């Protein structure tokens, strides 16, 4: 829980989540701490002032639905994913393939969503436009991209 911006979060017991409005309870299997969570806790993110303290930490996670399926899901406020159980909207989840472990599945979307948001949202990239991706590896090495 974030009790005060700029202070480390604290671990404590909170009331059990209750299903509501088509949301269901899911057991958290893995949740990542990204830079945005670190910045929110520190009070340095531009939305930190919008937090209603105390606030739960964590925005997304790999969770197990009641039917046993593993999914990648976002937290439904006021809940956070640094918890044993969270509320999820089943229609807003993504199935996690059986051959992907929980920790990897929790971490991978951050890079993908970040890579997509920059050109799509910030860059206003539209269908038919192109993006130049400069070489990112040292000369003489093989690029994973063709």
Phi and psi in radians as a Rosetta constraint file:
Dihedral C 1 N 2 CA 2 C 2 CIRCULARHARMONIC -1.625 0.35
Dihedral N 2 CA 2 C 2 N 3 CIRCULARHARMONIC 1.962 0.35
Dihedral C 2 N 3 CA 3 C 3 CIRCULARHARMONIC -1.663 0.35
Dihedral N 3 CA 3 C 3 N 4 CIRCULARHARMONIC -0.558 0.35
Dihedral C 3 N 4 CA 4 C 4 CIRCULARHARMONIC -2.590 0.35
Dihedral N 4 CA 4 C 4 N 5 CIRCULARHARMONIC 2.285 0.35
Dihedral C 4 N 5 CA 5 C 5 CIRCULARHARMONIC -1.085 0.35
Dihedral N 5 CA 5 C 5 N 6 CIRCULARHARMONIC 2.452 0.35
Dihedral C 5 N 6 CA 6 C 6 CIRCULARHARMONIC 1.513 0.35
Dihedral N 6 CA 6 C 6 N 7 CIRCULARHARMONIC -0.035 0.35
Dihedral C 6 N 7 CA 7 C 7 CIRCULARHARMONIC -1.986 0.35
Dihedral N 7 CA 7 C 7 N 8 CIRCULARHARMONIC 2.646 0.35
Dihedral C 7 N 8 CA 8 C 8 CIRCULARHARMONIC -1.072 0.35
Dihedral N 8 CA 8 C 8 N 9 CIRCULARHARMONIC 2.513 0.35
Dihedral C 8 N 9 CA 9 C 9 CIRCULARHARMONIC -1.100 0.35
Dihedral N 9 CA 9 C 9 N 10 CIRCULARHARMONIC 2.744 0.35
Dihedral C 9 N 10 CA 10 C 10 CIRCULARHARMONIC -2.057 0.35
Dihedral N 10 CA 10 C 10 N 11 CIRCULARHARMONIC 2.635 0.35
Dihedral C 10 N 11 CA 11 C 11 CIRCULARHARMONIC -1.729 0.35
Dihedral N 11 CA 11 C 11 N 12 CIRCULARHARMONIC 2.219 0.35
Dihedral C 11 N 12 CA 12 C 12 CIRCULARHARMONIC -2.737 0.35
Dihedral N 12 CA 12 C 12 N 13 CIRCULARHARMONIC 2.840 0.35
Dihedral C 12 N 13 CA 13 C 13 CIRCULARHARMONIC -1.254 0.35
Dihedral N 13 CA 13 C 13 N 14 CIRCULARHARMONIC 2.356 0.35
Dihedral C 13 N 14 CA 14 C 14 CIRCULARHARMONIC -2.173 0.35
Dihedral N 14 CA 14 C 14 N 15 CIRCULARHARMONIC 2.830 0.35
Dihedral C 14 N 15 CA 15 C 15 CIRCULARHARMONIC -1.045 0.35
Dihedral N 15 CA 15 C 15 N 16 CIRCULARHARMONIC 2.566 0.35
Dihedral C 15 N 16 CA 16 C 16 CIRCULARHARMONIC -1.067 0.35
Dihedral N 16 CA 16 C 16 N 17 CIRCULARHARMONIC 2.480 0.35
Dihedral C 16 N 17 CA 17 C 17 CIRCULARHARMONIC -1.259 0.35
Dihedral N 17 CA 17 C 17 N 18 CIRCULARHARMONIC 2.603 0.35
Dihedral C 17 N 18 CA 18 C 18 CIRCULARHARMONIC -2.131 0.35
Dihedral N 18 CA 18 C 18 N 19 CIRCULARHARMONIC 2.359 0.35
Dihedral C 18 N 19 CA 19 C 19 CIRCULARHARMONIC -1.135 0.35
Dihedral N 19 CA 19 C 19 N 20 CIRCULARHARMONIC 2.515 0.35
Dihedral C 19 N 20 CA 20 C 20 CIRCULARHARMONIC -2.811 0.35
Dihedral N 20 CA 20 C 20 N 21 CIRCULARHARMONIC 2.710 0.35
Dihedral C 20 N 21 CA 21 C 21 CIRCULARHARMONIC 0.848 0.35
Dihedral N 21 CA 21 C 21 N 22 CIRCULARHARMONIC 0.760 0.35
Dihedral C 21 N 22 CA 22 C 22 CIRCULARHARMONIC 1.393 0.35
Dihedral N 22 CA 22 C 22 N 23 CIRCULARHARMONIC 0.025 0.35
Dihedral C 22 N 23 CA 23 C 23 CIRCULARHARMONIC -1.547 0.35
Dihedral N 23 CA 23 C 23 N 24 CIRCULARHARMONIC 2.682 0.35
Dihedral C 23 N 24 CA 24 C 24 CIRCULARHARMONIC -2.285 0.35
Dihedral N 24 CA 24 C 24 N 25 CIRCULARHARMONIC 2.788 0.35
Dihedral C 24 N 25 CA 25 C 25 CIRCULARHARMONIC -1.399 0.35
Dihedral N 25 CA 25 C 25 N 26 CIRCULARHARMONIC 2.372 0.35
Dihedral C 25 N 26 CA 26 C 26 CIRCULARHARMONIC -2.311 0.35
Dihedral N 26 CA 26 C 26 N 27 CIRCULARHARMONIC 2.540 0.35
Dihedral C 26 N 27 CA 27 C 27 CIRCULARHARMONIC -1.545 0.35
Dihedral N 27 CA 27 C 27 N 28 CIRCULARHARMONIC 2.199 0.35
Dihedral C 27 N 28 CA 28 C 28 CIRCULARHARMONIC -1.257 0.35
Dihedral N 28 CA 28 C 28 N 29 CIRCULARHARMONIC 2.268 0.35
Dihedral C 28 N 29 CA 29 C 29 CIRCULARHARMONIC -1.851 0.35
Dihedral N 29 CA 29 C 29 N 30 CIRCULARHARMONIC -0.557 0.35
Dihedral C 29 N 30 CA 30 C 30 CIRCULARHARMONIC -2.813 0.35
Dihedral N 30 CA 30 C 30 N 31 CIRCULARHARMONIC 2.406 0.35
Dihedral C 30 N 31 CA 31 C 31 CIRCULARHARMONIC -2.411 0.35
Dihedral N 31 CA 31 C 31 N 32 CIRCULARHARMONIC 2.449 0.35
Dihedral C 31 N 32 CA 32 C 32 CIRCULARHARMONIC -1.801 0.35
Dihedral N 32 CA 32 C 32 N 33 CIRCULARHARMONIC 2.684 0.35
Dihedral C 32 N 33 CA 33 C 33 CIRCULARHARMONIC -1.805 0.35
Dihedral N 33 CA 33 C 33 N 34 CIRCULARHARMONIC 1.982 0.35
Dihedral C 33 N 34 CA 34 C 34 CIRCULARHARMONIC -1.763 0.35
Dihedral N 34 CA 34 C 34 N 35 CIRCULARHARMONIC 3.040 0.35
Dihedral C 34 N 35 CA 35 C 35 CIRCULARHARMONIC -1.036 0.35
Dihedral N 35 CA 35 C 35 N 36 CIRCULARHARMONIC -0.604 0.35
Dihedral C 35 N 36 CA 36 C 36 CIRCULARHARMONIC -1.114 0.35
Dihedral N 36 CA 36 C 36 N 37 CIRCULARHARMONIC -0.693 0.35
Dihedral C 36 N 37 CA 37 C 37 CIRCULARHARMONIC -1.146 0.35
Dihedral N 37 CA 37 C 37 N 38 CIRCULARHARMONIC -0.737 0.35
Dihedral C 37 N 38 CA 38 C 38 CIRCULARHARMONIC -1.055 0.35
Dihedral N 38 CA 38 C 38 N 39 CIRCULARHARMONIC -0.748 0.35
Dihedral C 38 N 39 CA 39 C 39 CIRCULARHARMONIC -1.198 0.35
Dihedral N 39 CA 39 C 39 N 40 CIRCULARHARMONIC -0.676 0.35
Dihedral C 39 N 40 CA 40 C 40 CIRCULARHARMONIC -1.068 0.35
Dihedral N 40 CA 40 C 40 N 41 CIRCULARHARMONIC -0.821 0.35
Dihedral C 40 N 41 CA 41 C 41 CIRCULARHARMONIC -1.093 0.35
Dihedral N 41 CA 41 C 41 N 42 CIRCULARHARMONIC -0.715 0.35
Dihedral C 41 N 42 CA 42 C 42 CIRCULARHARMONIC -1.240 0.35
Dihedral N 42 CA 42 C 42 N 43 CIRCULARHARMONIC -0.332 0.35
Dihedral C 42 N 43 CA 43 C 43 CIRCULARHARMONIC 1.487 0.35
Dihedral N 43 CA 43 C 43 N 44 CIRCULARHARMONIC 0.238 0.35
Dihedral C 43 N 44 CA 44 C 44 CIRCULARHARMONIC -1.763 0.35
Dihedral N 44 CA 44 C 44 N 45 CIRCULARHARMONIC -0.128 0.35
Dihedral C 44 N 45 CA 45 C 45 CIRCULARHARMONIC -1.414 0.35
Dihedral N 45 CA 45 C 45 N 46 CIRCULARHARMONIC 2.543 0.35
Dihedral C 45 N 46 CA 46 C 46 CIRCULARHARMONIC -1.091 0.35
Dihedral N 46 CA 46 C 46 N 47 CIRCULARHARMONIC -0.323 0.35
Dihedral C 46 N 47 CA 47 C 47 CIRCULARHARMONIC -1.685 0.35
Dihedral N 47 CA 47 C 47 N 48 CIRCULARHARMONIC 0.019 0.35
Dihedral C 47 N 48 CA 48 C 48 CIRCULARHARMONIC -0.988 0.35
Dihedral N 48 CA 48 C 48 N 49 CIRCULARHARMONIC -0.643 0.35
Dihedral C 48 N 49 CA 49 C 49 CIRCULARHARMONIC -1.212 0.35
Dihedral N 49 CA 49 C 49 N 50 CIRCULARHARMONIC -0.246 0.35
Dihedral C 49 N 50 CA 50 C 50 CIRCULARHARMONIC -1.540 0.35
Dihedral N 50 CA 50 C 50 N 51 CIRCULARHARMONIC -0.120 0.35
Dihedral C 50 N 51 CA 51 C 51 CIRCULARHARMONIC -1.176 0.35
Dihedral N 51 CA 51 C 51 N 52 CIRCULARHARMONIC 2.506 0.35
Dihedral C 51 N 52 CA 52 C 52 CIRCULARHARMONIC -1.821 0.35
Dihedral N 52 CA 52 C 52 N 53 CIRCULARHARMONIC 1.655 0.35
Dihedral C 52 N 53 CA 53 C 53 CIRCULARHARMONIC -1.307 0.35
Dihedral N 53 CA 53 C 53 N 54 CIRCULARHARMONIC 2.524 0.35
Dihedral C 53 N 54 CA 54 C 54 CIRCULARHARMONIC -1.238 0.35
Dihedral N 54 CA 54 C 54 N 55 CIRCULARHARMONIC 2.605 0.35
Dihedral C 54 N 55 CA 55 C 55 CIRCULARHARMONIC -2.289 0.35
Dihedral N 55 CA 55 C 55 N 56 CIRCULARHARMONIC 2.466 0.35
Dihedral C 55 N 56 CA 56 C 56 CIRCULARHARMONIC -1.338 0.35
Dihedral N 56 CA 56 C 56 N 57 CIRCULARHARMONIC 2.587 0.35
Dihedral C 56 N 57 CA 57 C 57 CIRCULARHARMONIC -1.630 0.35
Dihedral N 57 CA 57 C 57 N 58 CIRCULARHARMONIC 2.537 0.35
Dihedral C 57 N 58 CA 58 C 58 CIRCULARHARMONIC 1.911 0.35
Dihedral N 58 CA 58 C 58 N 59 CIRCULARHARMONIC 2.312 0.35
Dihedral C 58 N 59 CA 59 C 59 CIRCULARHARMONIC -1.909 0.35
Dihedral N 59 CA 59 C 59 N 60 CIRCULARHARMONIC -0.489 0.35
Dihedral C 59 N 60 CA 60 C 60 CIRCULARHARMONIC -2.664 0.35
Dihedral N 60 CA 60 C 60 N 61 CIRCULARHARMONIC 2.835 0.35
Dihedral C 60 N 61 CA 61 C 61 CIRCULARHARMONIC -2.873 0.35
Dihedral N 61 CA 61 C 61 N 62 CIRCULARHARMONIC 2.931 0.35
Dihedral C 61 N 62 CA 62 C 62 CIRCULARHARMONIC -1.658 0.35
Dihedral N 62 CA 62 C 62 N 63 CIRCULARHARMONIC 2.233 0.35
Dihedral C 62 N 63 CA 63 C 63 CIRCULARHARMONIC -2.339 0.35
Dihedral N 63 CA 63 C 63 N 64 CIRCULARHARMONIC 2.808 0.35
Dihedral C 63 N 64 CA 64 C 64 CIRCULARHARMONIC -1.896 0.35
Dihedral N 64 CA 64 C 64 N 65 CIRCULARHARMONIC 2.120 0.35
Dihedral C 64 N 65 CA 65 C 65 CIRCULARHARMONIC -1.296 0.35
Dihedral N 65 CA 65 C 65 N 66 CIRCULARHARMONIC 2.946 0.35
Dihedral C 65 N 66 CA 66 C 66 CIRCULARHARMONIC -0.978 0.35
Dihedral N 66 CA 66 C 66 N 67 CIRCULARHARMONIC -0.603 0.35
Dihedral C 66 N 67 CA 67 C 67 CIRCULARHARMONIC -1.409 0.35
Dihedral N 67 CA 67 C 67 N 68 CIRCULARHARMONIC 0.030 0.35
Dihedral C 67 N 68 CA 68 C 68 CIRCULARHARMONIC 1.637 0.35
Dihedral N 68 CA 68 C 68 N 69 CIRCULARHARMONIC -0.141 0.35
Dihedral C 68 N 69 CA 69 C 69 CIRCULARHARMONIC -1.281 0.35
Dihedral N 69 CA 69 C 69 N 70 CIRCULARHARMONIC 2.429 0.35
Dihedral C 69 N 70 CA 70 C 70 CIRCULARHARMONIC -1.556 0.35
Dihedral N 70 CA 70 C 70 N 71 CIRCULARHARMONIC 2.351 0.35
Dihedral C 70 N 71 CA 71 C 71 CIRCULARHARMONIC -2.438 0.35
Dihedral N 71 CA 71 C 71 N 72 CIRCULARHARMONIC 2.727 0.35
Dihedral C 71 N 72 CA 72 C 72 CIRCULARHARMONIC -1.636 0.35
Dihedral N 72 CA 72 C 72 N 73 CIRCULARHARMONIC 2.251 0.35
Dihedral C 72 N 73 CA 73 C 73 CIRCULARHARMONIC -2.515 0.35
Dihedral N 73 CA 73 C 73 N 74 CIRCULARHARMONIC 2.663 0.35
Dihedral C 73 N 74 CA 74 C 74 CIRCULARHARMONIC -1.628 0.35
Dihedral N 74 CA 74 C 74 N 75 CIRCULARHARMONIC 2.710 0.35
Dihedral C 74 N 75 CA 75 C 75 CIRCULARHARMONIC -1.298 0.35
Dihedral N 75 CA 75 C 75 N 76 CIRCULARHARMONIC 2.554 0.35
Dihedral C 75 N 76 CA 76 C 76 CIRCULARHARMONIC -1.791 0.35
Dihedral N 76 CA 76 C 76 N 77 CIRCULARHARMONIC 2.006 0.35
Dihedral C 76 N 77 CA 77 C 77 CIRCULARHARMONIC -0.980 0.35
Dihedral N 77 CA 77 C 77 N 78 CIRCULARHARMONIC 2.521 0.35
Dihedral C 77 N 78 CA 78 C 78 CIRCULARHARMONIC -1.560 0.35
Dihedral N 78 CA 78 C 78 N 79 CIRCULARHARMONIC 0.146 0.35
Dihedral C 78 N 79 CA 79 C 79 CIRCULARHARMONIC -1.298 0.35
Dihedral N 79 CA 79 C 79 N 80 CIRCULARHARMONIC 2.768 0.35
Dihedral C 79 N 80 CA 80 C 80 CIRCULARHARMONIC -2.271 0.35
Dihedral N 80 CA 80 C 80 N 81 CIRCULARHARMONIC 2.837 0.35
Dihedral C 80 N 81 CA 81 C 81 CIRCULARHARMONIC -1.488 0.35
Dihedral N 81 CA 81 C 81 N 82 CIRCULARHARMONIC -0.099 0.35
Dihedral C 81 N 82 CA 82 C 82 CIRCULARHARMONIC -1.461 0.35
Dihedral N 82 CA 82 C 82 N 83 CIRCULARHARMONIC 1.119 0.35
Dihedral C 82 N 83 CA 83 C 83 CIRCULARHARMONIC -2.627 0.35
Dihedral N 83 CA 83 C 83 N 84 CIRCULARHARMONIC 2.918 0.35
Dihedral C 83 N 84 CA 84 C 84 CIRCULARHARMONIC -1.316 0.35
Dihedral N 84 CA 84 C 84 N 85 CIRCULARHARMONIC -0.650 0.35
Dihedral C 84 N 85 CA 85 C 85 CIRCULARHARMONIC -2.339 0.35
Dihedral N 85 CA 85 C 85 N 86 CIRCULARHARMONIC 2.525 0.35
Dihedral C 85 N 86 CA 86 C 86 CIRCULARHARMONIC -2.344 0.35
Dihedral N 86 CA 86 C 86 N 87 CIRCULARHARMONIC 2.850 0.35
Dihedral C 86 N 87 CA 87 C 87 CIRCULARHARMONIC -1.574 0.35
Dihedral N 87 CA 87 C 87 N 88 CIRCULARHARMONIC 2.395 0.35
Dihedral C 87 N 88 CA 88 C 88 CIRCULARHARMONIC -2.296 0.35
Dihedral N 88 CA 88 C 88 N 89 CIRCULARHARMONIC 2.683 0.35
Dihedral C 88 N 89 CA 89 C 89 CIRCULARHARMONIC -1.686 0.35
Dihedral N 89 CA 89 C 89 N 90 CIRCULARHARMONIC 1.883 0.35
Dihedral C 89 N 90 CA 90 C 90 CIRCULARHARMONIC -0.952 0.35
Dihedral N 90 CA 90 C 90 N 91 CIRCULARHARMONIC -0.493 0.35
Dihedral C 90 N 91 CA 91 C 91 CIRCULARHARMONIC -1.334 0.35
Dihedral N 91 CA 91 C 91 N 92 CIRCULARHARMONIC -0.178 0.35
Dihedral C 91 N 92 CA 92 C 92 CIRCULARHARMONIC -1.966 0.35
Dihedral N 92 CA 92 C 92 N 93 CIRCULARHARMONIC 0.433 0.35
Dihedral C 92 N 93 CA 93 C 93 CIRCULARHARMONIC -1.918 0.35
Dihedral N 93 CA 93 C 93 N 94 CIRCULARHARMONIC 2.827 0.35
Dihedral C 93 N 94 CA 94 C 94 CIRCULARHARMONIC -2.165 0.35
Dihedral N 94 CA 94 C 94 N 95 CIRCULARHARMONIC 2.213 0.35
Dihedral C 94 N 95 CA 95 C 95 CIRCULARHARMONIC -1.067 0.35
Dihedral N 95 CA 95 C 95 N 96 CIRCULARHARMONIC 2.486 0.35
Dihedral C 95 N 96 CA 96 C 96 CIRCULARHARMONIC -1.737 0.35
Dihedral N 96 CA 96 C 96 N 97 CIRCULARHARMONIC 2.156 0.35
Dihedral C 96 N 97 CA 97 C 97 CIRCULARHARMONIC -1.043 0.35
Dihedral N 97 CA 97 C 97 N 98 CIRCULARHARMONIC 2.586 0.35
Dihedral C 97 N 98 CA 98 C 98 CIRCULARHARMONIC -1.051 0.35
Dihedral N 98 CA 98 C 98 N 99 CIRCULARHARMONIC -0.515 0.35
Dihedral C 98 N 99 CA 99 C 99 CIRCULARHARMONIC -1.551 0.35
Dihedral N 99 CA 99 C 99 N 100 CIRCULARHARMONIC 0.166 0.35
Dihedral C 99 N 100 CA 100 C 100 CIRCULARHARMONIC -1.949 0.35
Dihedral N 100 CA 100 C 100 N 101 CIRCULARHARMONIC 2.177 0.35
Dihedral C 100 N 101 CA 101 C 101 CIRCULARHARMONIC -1.277 0.35
Dihedral N 101 CA 101 C 101 N 102 CIRCULARHARMONIC 2.817 0.35
Dihedral C 101 N 102 CA 102 C 102 CIRCULARHARMONIC -1.015 0.35
Dihedral N 102 CA 102 C 102 N 103 CIRCULARHARMONIC -0.808 0.35
Dihedral C 102 N 103 CA 103 C 103 CIRCULARHARMONIC -1.105 0.35
Dihedral N 103 CA 103 C 103 N 104 CIRCULARHARMONIC -0.757 0.35
Dihedral C 103 N 104 CA 104 C 104 CIRCULARHARMONIC -1.142 0.35
Dihedral N 104 CA 104 C 104 N 105 CIRCULARHARMONIC -0.749 0.35
Dihedral C 104 N 105 CA 105 C 105 CIRCULARHARMONIC -1.116 0.35
Dihedral N 105 CA 105 C 105 N 106 CIRCULARHARMONIC -0.566 0.35
Dihedral C 105 N 106 CA 106 C 106 CIRCULARHARMONIC -1.278 0.35
Dihedral N 106 CA 106 C 106 N 107 CIRCULARHARMONIC -0.581 0.35
Dihedral C 106 N 107 CA 107 C 107 CIRCULARHARMONIC -1.520 0.35
Dihedral N 107 CA 107 C 107 N 108 CIRCULARHARMONIC -0.638 0.35
Dihedral C 107 N 108 CA 108 C 108 CIRCULARHARMONIC -1.037 0.35
Dihedral N 108 CA 108 C 108 N 109 CIRCULARHARMONIC -0.726 0.35
Dihedral C 108 N 109 CA 109 C 109 CIRCULARHARMONIC -1.056 0.35
Dihedral N 109 CA 109 C 109 N 110 CIRCULARHARMONIC -0.488 0.35
Dihedral C 109 N 110 CA 110 C 110 CIRCULARHARMONIC -1.010 0.35
Dihedral N 110 CA 110 C 110 N 111 CIRCULARHARMONIC -0.835 0.35
Dihedral C 110 N 111 CA 111 C 111 CIRCULARHARMONIC -1.158 0.35
Dihedral N 111 CA 111 C 111 N 112 CIRCULARHARMONIC -0.760 0.35
Dihedral C 111 N 112 CA 112 C 112 CIRCULARHARMONIC -1.146 0.35
Dihedral N 112 CA 112 C 112 N 113 CIRCULARHARMONIC -0.804 0.35
Dihedral C 112 N 113 CA 113 C 113 CIRCULARHARMONIC -1.153 0.35
Dihedral N 113 CA 113 C 113 N 114 CIRCULARHARMONIC -0.700 0.35
Dihedral C 113 N 114 CA 114 C 114 CIRCULARHARMONIC -1.078 0.35
Dihedral N 114 CA 114 C 114 N 115 CIRCULARHARMONIC -0.764 0.35
Dihedral C 114 N 115 CA 115 C 115 CIRCULARHARMONIC -1.137 0.35
Dihedral N 115 CA 115 C 115 N 116 CIRCULARHARMONIC -0.560 0.35
Dihedral C 115 N 116 CA 116 C 116 CIRCULARHARMONIC -1.388 0.35
Dihedral N 116 CA 116 C 116 N 117 CIRCULARHARMONIC -0.751 0.35
Dihedral C 116 N 117 CA 117 C 117 CIRCULARHARMONIC -1.116 0.35
Dihedral N 117 CA 117 C 117 N 118 CIRCULARHARMONIC -0.651 0.35
Dihedral C 117 N 118 CA 118 C 118 CIRCULARHARMONIC -1.011 0.35
Dihedral N 118 CA 118 C 118 N 119 CIRCULARHARMONIC -0.988 0.35
Dihedral C 118 N 119 CA 119 C 119 CIRCULARHARMONIC -1.274 0.35
Dihedral N 119 CA 119 C 119 N 120 CIRCULARHARMONIC -0.639 0.35
Dihedral C 119 N 120 CA 120 C 120 CIRCULARHARMONIC -1.255 0.35
Dihedral N 120 CA 120 C 120 N 121 CIRCULARHARMONIC -0.932 0.35
Dihedral C 120 N 121 CA 121 C 121 CIRCULARHARMONIC -1.520 0.35
Dihedral N 121 CA 121 C 121 N 122 CIRCULARHARMONIC -1.043 0.35
Dihedral C 121 N 122 CA 122 C 122 CIRCULARHARMONIC -1.212 0.35
Dihedral N 122 CA 122 C 122 N 123 CIRCULARHARMONIC -0.758 0.35
Dihedral C 122 N 123 CA 123 C 123 CIRCULARHARMONIC -1.467 0.35
Dihedral N 123 CA 123 C 123 N 124 CIRCULARHARMONIC -0.119 0.35
Dihedral C 123 N 124 CA 124 C 124 CIRCULARHARMONIC 0.996 0.35
Dihedral N 124 CA 124 C 124 N 125 CIRCULARHARMONIC 0.587 0.35
Dihedral C 124 N 125 CA 125 C 125 CIRCULARHARMONIC -1.144 0.35
Dihedral N 125 CA 125 C 125 N 126 CIRCULARHARMONIC 2.365 0.35
Dihedral C 125 N 126 CA 126 C 126 CIRCULARHARMONIC -2.178 0.35
Dihedral N 126 CA 126 C 126 N 127 CIRCULARHARMONIC 2.878 0.35
Dihedral C 126 N 127 CA 127 C 127 CIRCULARHARMONIC -0.927 0.35
Dihedral N 127 CA 127 C 127 N 128 CIRCULARHARMONIC 2.339 0.35
Dihedral C 127 N 128 CA 128 C 128 CIRCULARHARMONIC 1.634 0.35
Dihedral N 128 CA 128 C 128 N 129 CIRCULARHARMONIC -0.258 0.35
Dihedral C 128 N 129 CA 129 C 129 CIRCULARHARMONIC -1.502 0.35
Dihedral N 129 CA 129 C 129 N 130 CIRCULARHARMONIC 2.853 0.35
Dihedral C 129 N 130 CA 130 C 130 CIRCULARHARMONIC -2.122 0.35
Dihedral N 130 CA 130 C 130 N 131 CIRCULARHARMONIC 2.790 0.35
Dihedral C 130 N 131 CA 131 C 131 CIRCULARHARMONIC -2.218 0.35
Dihedral N 131 CA 131 C 131 N 132 CIRCULARHARMONIC 2.329 0.35
Dihedral C 131 N 132 CA 132 C 132 CIRCULARHARMONIC -1.581 0.35
Dihedral N 132 CA 132 C 132 N 133 CIRCULARHARMONIC 2.146 0.35
Dihedral C 132 N 133 CA 133 C 133 CIRCULARHARMONIC -1.865 0.35
Dihedral N 133 CA 133 C 133 N 134 CIRCULARHARMONIC 1.850 0.35
Dihedral C 133 N 134 CA 134 C 134 CIRCULARHARMONIC -1.187 0.35
Dihedral N 134 CA 134 C 134 N 135 CIRCULARHARMONIC 2.742 0.35
Dihedral C 134 N 135 CA 135 C 135 CIRCULARHARMONIC -1.013 0.35
Dihedral N 135 CA 135 C 135 N 136 CIRCULARHARMONIC 2.288 0.35
Dihedral C 135 N 136 CA 136 C 136 CIRCULARHARMONIC -2.049 0.35
Dihedral N 136 CA 136 C 136 N 137 CIRCULARHARMONIC 0.014 0.35
Dihedral C 136 N 137 CA 137 C 137 CIRCULARHARMONIC -1.997 0.35
Dihedral N 137 CA 137 C 137 N 138 CIRCULARHARMONIC 2.783 0.35
Dihedral C 137 N 138 CA 138 C 138 CIRCULARHARMONIC -1.066 0.35
Dihedral N 138 CA 138 C 138 N 139 CIRCULARHARMONIC 2.601 0.35
Dihedral C 138 N 139 CA 139 C 139 CIRCULARHARMONIC -0.991 0.35
Dihedral N 139 CA 139 C 139 N 140 CIRCULARHARMONIC 2.509 0.35
Dihedral C 139 N 140 CA 140 C 140 CIRCULARHARMONIC 1.578 0.35
Dihedral N 140 CA 140 C 140 N 141 CIRCULARHARMONIC -0.127 0.35
Dihedral C 140 N 141 CA 141 C 141 CIRCULARHARMONIC -1.731 0.35
Dihedral N 141 CA 141 C 141 N 142 CIRCULARHARMONIC 2.857 0.35
Dihedral C 141 N 142 CA 142 C 142 CIRCULARHARMONIC -1.621 0.35
Dihedral N 142 CA 142 C 142 N 143 CIRCULARHARMONIC 2.283 0.35
Dihedral C 142 N 143 CA 143 C 143 CIRCULARHARMONIC -1.401 0.35
Dihedral N 143 CA 143 C 143 N 144 CIRCULARHARMONIC 2.430 0.35
Dihedral C 143 N 144 CA 144 C 144 CIRCULARHARMONIC -1.321 0.35
Dihedral N 144 CA 144 C 144 N 145 CIRCULARHARMONIC -0.166 0.35
Dihedral C 144 N 145 CA 145 C 145 CIRCULARHARMONIC -1.896 0.35
Dihedral N 145 CA 145 C 145 N 146 CIRCULARHARMONIC 2.449 0.35
